Amino acid sequence: MNALSQPLADTLAEHRRFLLNLAALQLGSREDADDVVQDTFAAALTGLNGFSGEVPLRAWLVGILRHKIVDAIRRRVRYVRLDPDDVLPDD
């Protein structure tokens, strides 16, 4: 039975906790993990026609998630977080 024959929301909810835990391990933040999982679901819904069913749905979602995690890590590297206690000297 194809996993997508069930109501789609229920199917994605079955995989949400697993994906959240995997993302949190990689990113170290539950908030960032939640963001990438939401991005993963959005990408999966957009690319649903690309899911052939030849691989398990979870494996397909993990593949998308891996790319979203890499994107999140790249975004982190681009931005330098400033400490509010650091003050630039006046010239």
N, C-alpha and C positions, 0 to 999 in steps of 0.2 A: 504494500500500500504506500503510495506516495505521501510524504509528510505534508505536502501542500494541499492535500485534499481535505484536511481538517481546517477549521476556521483559522485563518492566518494569525490572528492575535494570540490564540492559544498556543499555536506552534512556536511562535517566537518567544513567548513567555516561558516555555519549557527550557529554552536555551539561555535565557537572560542571566540567571544566577551564575552559571558556568562561565559565560563570557565576562561578566563583571569580575569574578574572582581572578580570571586569567589576566584581564587588563590591569586590575589593581596590583597584582604581583609584578607586572612589568613597569607600571607607572608610579607605584608607591603612593597613590592618592585615590581615594574612593570617588572624589568629585571628578577627577580627570577620567577615571575608569567609566563612570556613568556617562560622561560626554562622548567618549569614543564608542561605547556600546550603542548609544543613541545614533551616532553617525553611522555605525555599522548597519543598524536596522534600516536607516533611511537609504543607504546605498543598496542594501539587499532588496528593498521594495522597488527602488528605481531600476535595478538590474535583474529583476525577477525573471525576465525572459531569458537571461543568460544561465539560469539554473536548469541544467538538463536532468538532474536526478541521478546521474551516473555516480555521484559521490554522496555520502550522507549530508543532510542539510547542515548538521553541526560543523562538519569539516569545511563546507562552503562558507559558513558564517565566520569560522575561525580564520580562514584565509583573508576575508575582508577585514576582520578585526586586526590582524597583524599589520596590514597596510595602514589602518587608522592609528594604530599605536606608533608606528614609525613616523607618521605625520605629526602626531602630538609631541613626540620627542624632538623632532626637528623644529617645531614652533618654540619649544622651551629654549633651545640653544640660540635661537635668533634674538630673544629678548633677554636683556640683562636686568635682573631685579635689583632695584636700588633699596638700600637700607634707609628708612626715614630719618635715622639718627645721623646719617652722613650729610654734611652740609658743604656745599661748594663755597670756597673762600670768595669774598668780595674783592673785586679788583680796584 
